[in-house]
Amino acid sequence: MPRFAPPIPILRSFDEAQARAFYIDFLGFEVTFEFRFEPGTPLYMGVRLGDCALHLSEHFGDASPGASIRIEMDDVHGYCAALNAKRYRHARPGVQRQPWGMDDMTISDPFGNKLIFCTDVPTDAQ
């Protein structure tokens, strides 16, 4: 059986400044690449936070706004506290315990995409 790399979601974006303010400044992702066919054309950008890679596209047809993705991580509570300490104007996320044994922090980006950061709840805490 061939080995597969984790999928990389493509999320629709509409405004480069808002995308950078949300993904880079607020969430802490770093830009891995930027591509435009020529100056003034839509941006296609790769971002990464730890092992989580996303692509953000301003191109029509690349993705539909309103997608939801789950991003598993080690410490959603610590990440939530760090994000709230930034006092980002458009989001004050919280963590919610799910009946299926996950702690979830859901944040919507400026383009209607939903990012669900999640951590497994230890079995002794369930």
NUMI-580144 format. One line per field, with one value per atom (N, C-alpha, C, CB): residue number from 0; residue in three letters; atom name; x, y, z. Coordinates in steps of 0.001 Angstrom, whole numbers, plus 500000, padded with zeros to 6 digits. Glycine has a CB too. Example, Ala and Ser with C-alpha at 12.3 -4.5 7.8 and 13.67 -1.06 7.14 Angstrom:
2
seq	(0,0,0,0,1,1,1,1)
type	(ala,ala,ala,ala,ser,ser,ser,ser)
atom	(N,CA,C,CB,N,CA,C,CB)
east	(513190,512300,513200,511308,512850,513670,512900,514084)
north	(494310,495500,496700,495527,497750,498940,500030,499402)
up	(507800,507800,507800,509046,507080,507140,507870,505725)
***
This chain:
126
seq	(0,0,0,0,1,1,1,1,2,2,2,2,3,3,3,3,4,4,4,4,5,5,5,5,6,6,6,6,7,7,7,7,8,8,8,8,9,9,9,9,10,10,10,10,11,11,11,11,12,12,12,12,13,13,13,13,14,14,14,14,15,15,15,15,16,16,16,16,17,17,17,17,18,18,18,18,19,19,19,19,20,20,20,20,21,21,21,21,22,22,22,22,23,23,23,23,24,24,24,24,25,25,25,25,26,26,26,26,27,27,27,27,28,28,28,28,29,29,29,29,30,30,30,30,31,31,31,31,32,32,32,32,33,33,33,33,34,34,34,34,35,35,35,35,36,36,36,36,37,37,37,37,38,38,38,38,39,39,39,39,40,40,40,40,41,41,41,41,42,42,42,42,43,43,43,43,44,44,44,44,45,45,45,45,46,46,46,46,47,47,47,47,48,48,48,48,49,49,49,49,50,50,50,50,51,51,51,51,52,52,52,52,53,53,53,53,54,54,54,54,55,55,55,55,56,56,56,56,57,57,57,57,58,58,58,58,59,59,59,59,60,60,60,60,61,61,61,61,62,62,62,62,63,63,63,63,64,64,64,64,65,65,65,65,66,66,66,66,67,67,67,67,68,68,68,68,69,69,69,69,70,70,70,70,71,71,71,71,72,72,72,72,73,73,73,73,74,74,74,74,75,75,75,75,76,76,76,76,77,77,77,77,78,78,78,78,79,79,79,79,80,80,80,80,81,81,81,81,82,82,82,82,83,83,83,83,84,84,84,84,85,85,85,85,86,86,86,86,87,87,87,87,88,88,88,88,89,89,89,89,90,90,90,90,91,91,91,91,92,92,92,92,93,93,93,93,94,94,94,94,95,95,95,95,96,96,96,96,97,97,97,97,98,98,98,98,99,99,99,99,100,100,100,100,101,101,101,101,102,102,102,102,103,103,103,103,104,104,104,104,105,105,105,105,106,106,106,106,107,107,107,107,108,108,108,108,109,109,109,109,110,110,110,110,111,111,111,111,112,112,112,112,113,113,113,113,114,114,114,114,115,115,115,115,116,116,116,116,117,117,117,117,118,118,118,118,119,119,119,119,120,120,120,120,121,121,121,121,122,122,122,122,123,123,123,123,124,124,124,124,125,125,125,125)
type	(met,met,met,met,pro,pro,pro,pro,arg,arg,arg,arg,phe,phe,phe,phe,ala,ala,ala,ala,pro,pro,pro,pro,pro,pro,pro,pro,ile,ile,ile,ile,pro,pro,pro,pro,ile,ile,ile,ile,leu,leu,leu,leu,arg,arg,arg,arg,ser,ser,ser,ser,phe,phe,phe,phe,asp,asp,asp,asp,glu,glu,glu,glu,ala,ala,ala,ala,gln,gln,gln,gln,ala,ala,ala,ala,arg,arg,arg,arg,ala,ala,ala,ala,phe,phe,phe,phe,tyr,tyr,tyr,tyr,ile,ile,ile,ile,asp,asp,asp,asp,phe,phe,phe,phe,leu,leu,leu,leu,gly,gly,gly,gly,phe,phe,phe,phe,glu,glu,glu,glu,val,val,val,val,thr,thr,thr,thr,phe,phe,phe,phe,glu,glu,glu,glu,phe,phe,phe,phe,arg,arg,arg,arg,phe,phe,phe,phe,glu,glu,glu,glu,pro,pro,pro,pro,gly,gly,gly,gly,thr,thr,thr,thr,pro,pro,pro,pro,leu,leu,leu,leu,tyr,tyr,tyr,tyr,met,met,met,met,gly,gly,gly,gly,val,val,val,val,arg,arg,arg,arg,leu,leu,leu,leu,gly,gly,gly,gly,asp,asp,asp,asp,cys,cys,cys,cys,ala,ala,ala,ala,leu,leu,leu,leu,his,his,his,his,leu,leu,leu,leu,ser,ser,ser,ser,glu,glu,glu,glu,his,his,his,his,phe,phe,phe,phe,gly,gly,gly,gly,asp,asp,asp,asp,ala,ala,ala,ala,ser,ser,ser,ser,pro,pro,pro,pro,gly,gly,gly,gly,ala,ala,ala,ala,ser,ser,ser,ser,ile,ile,ile,ile,arg,arg,arg,arg,ile,ile,ile,ile,glu,glu,glu,glu,met,met,met,met,asp,asp,asp,asp,asp,asp,asp,asp,val,val,val,val,his,his,his,his,gly,gly,gly,gly,tyr,tyr,tyr,tyr,cys,cys,cys,cys,ala,ala,ala,ala,ala,ala,ala,ala,leu,leu,leu,leu,asn,asn,asn,asn,ala,ala,ala,ala,lys,lys,lys,lys,arg,arg,arg,arg,tyr,tyr,tyr,tyr,arg,arg,arg,arg,his,his,his,his,ala,ala,ala,ala,arg,arg,arg,arg,pro,pro,pro,pro,gly,gly,gly,gly,val,val,val,val,gln,gln,gln,gln,arg,arg,arg,arg,gln,gln,gln,gln,pro,pro,pro,pro,trp,trp,trp,trp,gly,gly,gly,gly,met,met,met,met,asp,asp,asp,asp,asp,asp,asp,asp,met,met,met,met,thr,thr,thr,thr,ile,ile,ile,ile,ser,ser,ser,ser,asp,asp,asp,asp,pro,pro,pro,pro,phe,phe,phe,phe,gly,gly,gly,gly,asn,asn,asn,asn,lys,lys,lys,lys,leu,leu,leu,leu,ile,ile,ile,ile,phe,phe,phe,phe,cys,cys,cys,cys,thr,thr,thr,thr,asp,asp,asp,asp,val,val,val,val,pro,pro,pro,pro,thr,thr,thr,thr,asp,asp,asp,asp,ala,ala,ala,ala,gln,gln,gln,gln)
atom	(N,CA,C,CB,N,CA,C,CB,N,CA,C,CB,N,CA,C,CB,N,CA,C,CB,N,CA,C,CB,N,CA,C,CB,N,CA,C,CB,N,CA,C,CB,N,CA,C,CB,N,CA,C,CB,N,CA,C,CB,N,CA,C,CB,N,CA,C,CB,N,CA,C,CB,N,CA,C,CB,N,CA,C,CB,N,CA,C,CB,N,CA,C,CB,N,CA,C,CB,N,CA,C,CB,N,CA,C,CB,N,CA,C,CB,N,CA,C,CB,N,CA,C,CB,N,CA,C,CB,N,CA,C,CB,N,CA,C,CB,N,CA,C,CB,N,CA,C,CB,N,CA,C,CB,N,CA,C,CB,N,CA,C,CB,N,CA,C,CB,N,CA,C,CB,N,CA,C,CB,N,CA,C,CB,N,CA,C,CB,N,CA,C,CB,N,CA,C,CB,N,CA,C,CB,N,CA,C,CB,N,CA,C,CB,N,CA,C,CB,N,CA,C,CB,N,CA,C,CB,N,CA,C,CB,N,CA,C,CB,N,CA,C,CB,N,CA,C,CB,N,CA,C,CB,N,CA,C,CB,N,CA,C,CB,N,CA,C,CB,N,CA,C,CB,N,CA,C,CB,N,CA,C,CB,N,CA,C,CB,N,CA,C,CB,N,CA,C,CB,N,CA,C,CB,N,CA,C,CB,N,CA,C,CB,N,CA,C,CB,N,CA,C,CB,N,CA,C,CB,N,CA,C,CB,N,CA,C,CB,N,CA,C,CB,N,CA,C,CB,N,CA,C,CB,N,CA,C,CB,N,CA,C,CB,N,CA,C,CB,N,CA,C,CB,N,CA,C,CB,N,CA,C,CB,N,CA,C,CB,N,CA,C,CB,N,CA,C,CB,N,CA,C,CB,N,CA,C,CB,N,CA,C,CB,N,CA,C,CB,N,CA,C,CB,N,CA,C,CB,N,CA,C,CB,N,CA,C,CB,N,CA,C,CB,N,CA,C,CB,N,CA,C,CB,N,CA,C,CB,N,CA,C,CB,N,CA,C,CB,N,CA,C,CB,N,CA,C,CB,N,CA,C,CB,N,CA,C,CB,N,CA,C,CB,N,CA,C,CB,N,CA,C,CB,N,CA,C,CB,N,CA,C,CB,N,CA,C,CB,N,CA,C,CB,N,CA,C,CB,N,CA,C,CB,N,CA,C,CB,N,CA,C,CB,N,CA,C,CB,N,CA,C,CB,N,CA,C,CB,N,CA,C,CB,N,CA,C,CB,N,CA,C,CB,N,CA,C,CB,N,CA,C,CB,N,CA,C,CB,N,CA,C,CB,N,CA,C,CB,N,CA,C,CB,N,CA,C,CB,N,CA,C,CB,N,CA,C,CB,N,CA,C,CB,N,CA,C,CB)
east	(500857,500000,500901,499026,500634,501445,501219,501123,502211,502112,501512,503514,500538,499898,500278,498378,500529,500754,499391,501579,499344,498061,497515,498222,496206,495632,495867,494125,495905,496036,494752,497316,493922,492684,492974,491803,492141,492168,490938,492194,491149,490059,489943,490283,488725,488472,488731,487021,489408,489597,489234,491071,488958,488525,489358,487098,490163,490886,492221,490051,493314,494642,494933,495693,494597,494881,494128,494500,492862,492088,492633,490602,493027,493587,494864,493872,495734,496983,496716,497904,495793,495472,494942,494438,494122,493525,494507,492275,495012,495820,497237,495905,497847,499240,499282,499979,498668,498767,498003,498252,496788,495969,496282,494497,496119,496283,497747,495612,498662,500077,500652,500308,499930,500467,501614,499357,502477,503521,503265,504938,503648,503480,504578,503525,504184,505165,505416,504696,504423,504622,503482,504701,503716,502693,502837,502831,501708,501754,500656,501610,501032,500101,500569,500056,499633,500023,500759,498794,500368,501028,500543,500728,501221,500795,499319,501682,498627,497220,496241,497019,496725,495822,495611,496383,494621,494314,495509,493149,495533,496604,496250,496872,497233,497165,498330,497236,498031,499043,498993,498848,500163,500270,500657,501295,500028,500359,500527,499256,501299,501575,501666,502879,501123,501266,501578,499962,502817,503220,503093,502371,502387,502183,500947,502076,500219,498989,499316,497958,499049,499248,497886,500181,497708,496491,496895,495570,496032,496188,494992,496300,495248,494211,494188,494462,493008,492914,491864,492605,492250,491302,490713,491993,491092,490639,489219,491591,488383,487044,487162,486269,486308,486251,487230,486465,488212,489156,488520,490368,487620,486964,485707,487918,484804,483580,483706,482338,483326,483322,482342,482954,482639,481757,482236,480393,483462,484016,484257,485337,484278,484650,485783,483430,486820,487911,488244,489158,488661,489092,490608,488451,491223,492670,493017,493235,493546,493904,495214,494021,495276,496465,496633,496376,497782,498094,497343,499568,497200,496686,495770,497839,494531,493591,493305,492292,493348,493090,494197,492971,495449,496561,496543,497872,496228,496154,495020,495953,493892,492754,493150,491552,493822,494255,495215,494925,496138,497095,496389,498152,495393,494652,493856,493713,493186,492397,493273,491565,494512,495440,495791,496724,495632,495911,494810,496083,493648,492506,492158,492815,492119,491765,490360,491856,490213,488961,487752,489127,487971,486849,486570,487092,487317,487068,487574,487738,486772,487151,486729,486471,487540,487139,487077,488091,486329,486241,486331,484934,486530,486648,485397,487921,484880,483688,483983,482498,483631,483789,482698,483723,483097,482156,481886,482700,480672,480334,481158,478867,481829,482638,484091,482602,484384,485696,486731,486215,486266,487174,486827,487090,487838,487639,487849,488613,486835,486844,486845,485641,487619,487588,487295,488949,486137,485705,485876,484241,486523,486741,486391,488225,485598,485298,486268,483830,486772,487654,486822,488582,487433,486663,485870,487586,486060,485440,484379,486487,484027,482966,483424,481971,484726,485248,485365,486625,485087,485116,486304,483791,487173,488314,487998,489646,488062,487779,489077,486642,489708,490924,490477,491847,491088,490581,491692,489594,491402,492307,491520,493030,492095,491474,491415,492246,490289,490143,490711,488633,491604,492104,490945,493116,491035,489931,489602,490265,490572,490273,489538,491562,489481,488776,487384,489581,487027,485742,484587,485765)
north	(498824,500000,501236,500000,502211,503429,504249,504278,505017,505908,507233,506128,507729,508989,510047,508827,511247,512390,512909,513514,513619,514194,515156,514930,515205,516142,517583,515879,518473,519901,520587,520520,521038,521720,523036,521980,523345,524646,525398,524510,526557,527380,528647,527731,529040,530243,531465,530261,532439,533747,534818,533933,535999,537083,538342,537410,538437,539670,539324,540623,539665,539307,539893,539767,541150,541786,541083,543285,540748,540046,538636,539980,537962,536610,536651,535990,537613,537728,538100,538773,539019,539417,538228,540563,537400,536261,535100,535796,534603,533384,533612,532802,534723,534967,535663,535825,536840,537647,537037,539046,536546,536011,534549,536159,533668,532232,531808,531442,532577,532261,531383,531615,531206,530462,531258,530170,530566,531230,530977,530730,531924,531786,530865,533181,529843,528934,529253,527489,529831,530298,531233,529103,532045,532911,532803,534408,532761,532670,533533,531205,534277,535012,534776,536574,534641,534468,535696,534187,536864,538131,539163,538592,540303,541310,541692,542569,541829,542235,541088,543208,539861,538718,538087,537673,537196,536596,535860,535637,535880,535250,533802,536036,532921,531548,531431,530461,531122,531190,529942,532445,529445,528325,528844,527284,528288,528650,527367,529570,527470,526303,526732,525598,525867,526005,524614,526615,524388,523039,522122,522516,521001,520045,520346,518652,521392,521742,522677,522404,522216,523027,523326,522302,524570,525003,525802,525852,525790,526671,527613,525867,528882,529907,530445,531057,530475,530866,531938,529666,532951,533983,533657,535354,532527,532162,531605,531137,532095,531542,530050,532273,529251,527832,526954,527650,527531,526693,526063,527508,526749,526244,527068,526305,526531,527249,527799,526329,529056,529559,528750,531065,528645,527918,526513,527858,526181,524860,524746,524613,523522,523231,522219,522696,522484,521528,521323,522010,520106,519767,519683,518419,520319,520355,519801,521816,518575,517970,518572,516419,518797,519389,518864,520930,519134,518611,519317,518722,520639,521402,522527,521973,522196,523203,524259,522537,523867,524839,525892,524119,525470,526414,527328,525674,526757,527558,528572,526651,528165,529068,530235,528308,529948,531004,531970,530394,531427,532277,533168,531416,532619,533422,534526,532531,534196,535206,536293,534553,535963,536964,538019,536280,537668,538624,539674,537881,539404,540327,540711,541598,539706,539891,540476,538552,541458,542209,541365,543328,540344,539621,538248,539469,537833,536494,536398,535417,535769,535392,533933,536338,533001,531594,530973,530804,529897,529098,527629,529394,526796,525348,524673,524772,523736,523001,521503,523333,520820,519359,518704,518865,517778,517074,515681,516981,515149,513834,512695,513563,512930,511887,511901,512055,512662,512600,513572,511254,514694,515729,517062,515843,517889,519287,520088,519752,520859,521601,523103,521213,523812,525271,525633,525920,526227,526559,528049,526136,528378,529775,529900,530235,530898,531176,532225,531650,531992,532983,534087,532326,535154,536269,535911,537394,534697,534315,533243,533836,532942,531993,530554,532059,530310,528963,528730,528764,527504,527168,526261,526486,526686,525886,525361,526719,524050,523420,522807,522339,523466,522951,522014,524112,520832,519841,519020,518925,518563,517722,516572,518529,515372,514229,514483,512926,514117,514198,512900,514420,512981,511738,510902,512046,509594,508725,508868,507281,509192,509362,510669,509313,511594,512859,512852,513987,511775,511764,511471,510747)
up	(500000,500000,500000,501235,499141,499137,500410,497899,500776,501933,501468,502606,502219,501887,502903,501823,502449,503327,503785,502603,504907,505336,504275,506689,504094,503126,503569,502948,502603,502890,502413,502190,503351,502952,502235,504178,501253,500591,501072,499009,501677,502189,501348,503683,501083,500280,501128,499727,500561,501198,500184,501714,500684,499805,499944,500076,501006,501276,501929,502181,501258,501748,503125,500768,503348,504647,505778,504610,505551,506579,506806,506181,505741,505876,506707,504483,506436,507193,508654,506544,508888,510266,511059,510274,510438,511135,511272,510401,510154,510182,510728,508789,510383,510787,512148,509722,512221,513445,514615,513183,514374,515463,515756,515127,514777,515028,515135,513929,514580,514699,513607,515976,512506,511374,510753,510321,510018,509249,507771,509665,506939,505493,504976,504772,504214,503621,502147,503765,501479,500104,499740,499101,498723,498129,496625,498613,495921,494468,493858,494009,492847,491980,490542,492337,489625,488228,487710,487360,488196,487877,488885,486395,489005,489987,489796,489876,490919,490879,490700,489782,490531,490402,491773,489395,491895,493197,493808,493056,495127,495898,496222,497196,496087,496576,497542,495395,498814,499863,500728,500725,501081,502013,503380,501517,504418,505798,506598,506432,507689,508519,509974,508072,510836,512284,512813,512962,513236,513623,512429,514804,512606,511516,510678,512075,511020,510299,509139,511253,507914,506715,506094,505691,505682,504989,503758,505930,502757,501616,501612,500270,501366,501303,499883,502346,499278,497880,497657,497025,496907,496465,495090,496424,494513,493167,493189,492546,492273,492107,491816,490966,492440,492134,492882,490717,493583,494320,495551,494730,496175,497379,497612,498621,498398,498742,500151,498620,500361,501735,502577,501771,503847,504742,505048,504160,504675,504989,506494,504204,506984,508368,508355,509189,509147,509257,510730,508467,511060,512421,512424,512915,513408,513533,514916,513330,514954,516242,516730,516122,518055,518662,520077,518664,520678,522016,523139,522268,523064,524204,523746,525030,523449,522979,524053,522541,525324,526401,526462,527765,526353,526360,525152,526415,523981,522756,522858,521519,523402,523598,524499,524204,525596,526512,525817,527756,525020,524302,523284,523598,522589,521616,522307,520793,523397,524104,524710,525194,525065,525600,524542,526111,523277,522193,522047,520873,522631,522579,521130,523401,520285,518884,518792,518107,517995,517905,517496,516930,516694,516092,516683,514649,517707,518259,519690,517390,520528,521892,522056,522994,521544,521529,522923,520672,523007,524217,523847,524987,524839,524626,525155,525320,524386,524786,524774,523852,525839,525932,525098,527425,524239,523376,523942,521926,523730,524272,523659,524056,522544,521909,522395,520396,523467,524091,523557,523955,523034,522532,523191,520975,523409,523760,522487,524911,522089,520828,521068,519975,520261,520204,518756,520712,518519,517169,516927,516940,515817,515430,513957,515705,513615,512211,511687,512037,510478,509868,509231,508819,508733,508162,506912,507838,506376,505115,505285,504155,506540,506818,506977,505747,506944,507173,508672,506472,509099,510522,510794,510966,511721,512157,513544,512152,513705,514989,515493,514867,516442,517065,518173,517619,518258,519206,519822,518527,521048,521807,522405,522907,522358,523030,524520,522736,525128,526573,527148,527001,528127,528725,529268,529854,529119,529530,531010,529222,531842,533274,533565,534086,532577,532764,532148,532175,531445,530729,531648,529614)
***
